[in-house]
Amino acid sequence: MTSETVEVARIALRLPPFWKSNVRLWIAQCDHAFTFSGISSDDTKYSALVANLDAETLSYVSDIVLSPPNSDKYHTLSQRLITQFSDSETQKIKKLLTDLQLGDEKPSHLLRKMKELSNGQLQDDFLQSLWLQRMPPHIQTVLSASSEPLDKLAIIADKVSEVVGASSTICAAKTVPPPSQSSSCNAQPTMDSLARQIQELSLQVAELTRERNSSLHQRYSSDRRRSHSRSRSVNKGSGICYYHRRYKEQARKCVSPCAFVQKKRVSSVIAGMAEPSKHTSRLFLLDRKSGQKFLIDSGSEICVIPPSPTMNKSPQPNFSLFAANNTKIPAYGMVRKELNLGLRRPFIWTFIIADVSSPIIGADFLKHFNLLIDLKKKSNPSLISKSASHGTVHHIITTGPPVTARPRRLHPKLYDAVKVEFEFLLAQGIIRPSKSPWSSPLHVVPKSDSTVRPVGDYRQLNSVTEFDSYPMPYLNDFAHALHGKKIFSKIDIFKAFHQIPIAECDIPKTAVTTPWGLYEYTHLCFGLVNAPQTFMRFMHEVLRGLPFCFVYLDDILCYSENAEEHRSHLRTIFQRLSSYGLKLNISKCVFGVTELIFLGHFITPDGIKPLPDKVQAVLDYKQPETVGSLRKFLGLLNFYRRFLPKAAEQQYLLSEFLKGSKGKKDSKPLNWSSEAITAFQRCKQALADAALLAHPSPSAPLALHVDASDYAIGGALHQVVDSELQPLAFFSRKLTSSEKSYSAYDRELLAIYSAIRHFRYMLEARDFTVFTDHKPLTYAFRQKSDKCSPRQIRQLDFISQFTTNIVHIPGSDNIAADVLSRVSAITFPSQIDYDCIAETQQTDQELHTLIASGTSLELKKVTFPNSSTEIMCDLSTGTARPYIPKQHRQDVFSAMHNLSHPGIRRSVHLMKQRFVWPSISSDVAKWARHCLACQKSKIHRHTRSPLSSFQEPSQRFDHVHLDLIGPLPPSNGYTYCLTMIDRFLNGQRPNLSKT
């Protein structure tokens, strides 16, 4: 018997696409497909089912696909799909009672869906009642008197619907393909049939109307009838008016009654395709550029436009448009149009060319341009309250005769844009035509969104206006009440200045002369000298008595400790704003966040810091080439000056360039030296490393650290919270030429005096300590006054009004001078990773040996502020000294030593105060001796020349003493001075040198 090789070919099977809306029916269809293909293997059916599922569906059954069961794989997977995607009984009842509507389907189709959802659990009487409620009124009238069974009623309803026509509730076009191809194929013949029936009914109605009004026409006189017959009357033979009889579809008028029926491209496919009437609830906008009327339809997913008469109408296969009733709309391509809708700016958008009767602006257009629809008023919202609910008005009190100016000519590109803005302000009632003897020139300001803002150049008017002394808040004061606050909101007032009317007698003074006429402002505008004071007075009135907010012009900061309190605060603010008729600019408002940007600062619950984009702008700033450009850089940098310790000393060389400058527009070139370039880069890096300034605590002790150098003085104000120093602000300024000649004592005293004057608003009625590295100042209040100069007496008298507690701190430990530029609160250097040290301590054999052998150290585990784990520390000295494992010791030394590079003995003392490990003294001494920075800048071997006597010289130049002084402050490129003394004449001669 010979054996034959049996080959089995793979069965070609194609399952239908996954139907998520009815999974049970899809599984049944797959079962029939398997039966038809002769597939009975459970593994084959399971694999075919998995291969036909999309990625999203597979994610819901990933556990079964990745770990299939040993048996009944297909049954397990199909049951999971049915369970996952089938509606629950509650959802089916909800759909049956509320969601299911007739739409454009046949009544019998609706009944079948309702029976499917009821699953045979509802009686026919109840189901018939629900079904009839969803029928149009004319079908309900026919079926209500019938006693036929429910299925036959559905057949009758289908016939009535075909004859009379369903009430078309039609929606806008969308790009989603229809669920059924057959319905879209049969839709066009049905539409054509309905159009013919509607035309026949229209003729019948026209005939009845003509017969009813025949008696009325007979009352006219014969000459009137002749005149009417010669006019554009209705032709009695055709029932069509004169306009439609002559112009047909192009007729723009119609005389009723008229039986003419307009031909449509798509009959009843898209809602709102009929011409807008006076009583329609739909909104149409006129494109002033093309003259077309666009239907605003938020239900349409895309924007469509009908084709032009000369366009080649060849359907594009790439476009598939469907109406909400699943009728396919032919599409012919795309076109990019620029619309002028009278909204002060052009709108450029891509439209789909489709077979529709009117253009449609859809939801994509509205979403992209952030437009809202007002179907009730059908008009733009007013920028100002027509009737102000407050009594604040702006007065312009002037002296002297009226000031006048000639109109300025505008660039052609600006002319149309500015004129459109003026027309908009005129329509809003913000300006009005003027006959005033006053006039100011027009000034155009570019805005960040590439548009322009026309304002008046009121410099001449401001020069004759009396100044309003109402105080403006300091920009940085918003942080004083933020201690302990966790939730923040920023509120921006919409068109804030325009909410304040100008006194009627002062309106003519705001007149602006333009190339197209003279206009005057009826409401507050930009450029007026006292406008900020008036608005600030108004906002203080609006928010008076609300301690949980800070207002600066039209920006309001609301702060709270928790979310519930914050909601209450916001509700109170909104009520106040509403009572005064103020509106919010929602696009600029931020609500209920833990971090936000306010007045150029980044606010967090821990403190404030410069904005990252502003910091990046400083870092990317190119090296200035002129004095004016350098002045701009220093202005940008010094906006955050209180974040920068020792800013005056760092900017000293840059400030020297500004001596004798002519102002902001000075184009004098700069001659950069290597020292100036280094100072420029150091200033930029200082802002990048700017400190995080904490929110001031009303009860925390304060510490003022001061320091003085040969060129500048500075101070740093801190608060002590949980034994930590938290920086509040920094102060520094350059010394004047006379102050540079002060002694070290006087410069340090001047630093204390100037720092207290600068921080006076925070130091008054507060206990604080002054820290200085100049020890003689600690005895300043103990010495007799007759030893002090008059200037010292004045300065000490001022200091004594605040404090007499001056404490000496060594220069190497002076935090204000060395390490306050760090961002976090200062307790230990941030380079030390205490979590890693604690982890290494667990396996450090040297530490375990030290504990087991017994030691005089009091080793206990302590949790540090900058660490979340416990660290083994020595407590024998009264302070916690962490034990440092061997692999971290040199890193800890570098972190401490690099702060100020102290000497060997000082480094050993500093490290032993803060850390502990065996042989710490020898290790620190060795590392300090090997420090490259110390070797380059310090002298370890000093040459000590013995004292000797010199013979008296007998003539000139017999004996000359030489010495080199420097480096000194640069002067014309010279930094050293060579001095020569002739002992015979005892005369001195200096000689300048660059090296």
Secondary structure, DSSP 4 states (H G I P E B T S, - for coil): --------PPP---PPPP-GGGHHHHHHHHHHHHHHHT---HHHHHHHHHHTS-HHHHHHTHHHHHS--SS-HHHHHHHHHHHHHSPPHHHHHHIIIII---TTS-HHHHHHHHHHHHTT-S-HHHHHHHHHHTS-HHHHHHHTT----HHHHHHHHHHHHHHH---------BSSPPS-HHHHHHHHHHHHHHHHHHHHHHHHHHHHHHHHTHHHHHTS-HHHHHHHHHSS---TTT---HHHHHHGGG-----SS-------SSTT-STT-SPP-TT-SSEEEE-TTT--EEEE-TT-SS-EEPPPTTS-----TT--EE-TTS-EE-EEEEEEEEE--SSSS-EEEEEEEES-SS-EE-HHHHHHTT----TTT-SPPPSS-SS-SS---B---B-SSPP--PPPP--HHHHHHHHHHHHHHHHHTSEEE---S--EEEEEEE-TTS-EEEEE--HHHHHTBPPP-PPPPPGGGGGGG-TT--EEEEEEBTTSGGGSBBPGGGGGGG-EEETTEEEEESB--TT-TTHHHHHHHHHHHHTTT-TTEEEETTEEEEEESSHHHHHHHHHHHHHHHHHTT--B-GGG-EEEESSEEETTEEE-SSEEEE-HHHHHHHHTPPPP-BHHHHHHHHHHHHTTGGG-TTHHHHTHHHHHTTTT--STT---B----HHHHHHHHHHHHHHHT---EEPPPTTS-EEEEEEE-SSEEEEEEEEEETTEEEEEEEEEEEPPTTGGGS-HHHHHHHHHHHHHHHTHHHHTT--EEEEES-GGGGGTTTS-GGGS-HHHHHHHHHHHTT---EEE--GGG-HHHHTTT-SS-BSS-TT--HHHHHHHHTT-HHHHHHHHH--SS-EEEEE-TT-SSEEEEE-TTSS-EEB--GGGHHHHHHHHHTTT---HHHHHHHHHHH-B-TTHHHHHHHHHHT-HHHHHH--SS---PPP---PPPSSTTSSEEEEEE-----BTTB-EEEEEEETTTTEEEEEEE--
